[in-house]
């Protein structure tokens, strides 16, 4: 993956030198931060042997909740309410999957539809404007030379790495994804840790939704369409196994970088967004095929 990333950067930089401009690189990192946060939550879900199809719709629900509460109670309350809305939706996903034993695909697919519907109902299908101008700093501001969303994403990656590599929760996530039956027999409370997995995914989606709301400075009930698919693509392209147990924070980072650089480079060379979807779809299939081929050889 590092070689692929370097190769893409060299090709797009040669075609359009603006690729290397400071402004473009800052914009790329700002845009990738949303996908990075969603992909981090998706990493926990896929590593545990599940999947979270709801994260794209959670962006919309979080955006609406954040905007409404912010207009009523102020900036800090709105941000906190948005993040907690994502976490609460993750808790519901976790309860359905862990306690009711509904397959993760079905449970999160249901949340995908429910969250989108709830966002439209709460907002009346209209954007929620009139948010505090200082809120824009969270989405468009800088911390030194770095965009604030990029800094938040970097901190989130570091935190996720510590959780997965240094904590009991992280070890159990890998254990559940590698062999859930063995995890149960070894004494792991699988139901409890599955719930934590989806709460974590929801919280990451909550942070991403708040940042995206700050970028557009309004609550938007249509945000996040197909973003759940891109988050899954980032995990798989980076080398995560869709069946669970293999992958991690750094492989997901590689997938995010590939998608971010590819999307930006194709925009710079004026490739249609429709063609971009075809290219990304082909890359996803190719990445899964390579992973399966490698697994068969082993």
Secondary structure, DSSP 4 states (H G I P E B T S, - for coil): -HHHHHHHHHHHHHH-GGGGSHHHHHHHHHHHHHHHHHHHHHHHHHHTT---TTHHHHHHHHHHHHHHHHHHH-HHHHHHHHHHHHHHHHHHHHHHHHTS---HHHHHHHHHHHHHHHHHHHHTTS-B----GGGHHHHH-EETTEEHHHHHHHHHHHHHHHHHHHSHHHHHHHHHHH-HHHHHHTT--HHHHHHHHHHHHHHHHHHHHHHHHHHHTSB-TTTTTTHHHHHHHHHHHHT--TTSSS--HHHHHHHHHHHHHHHHHHHHTT--HHHHHHHHHHHHHHHHHHHHHHHHH-
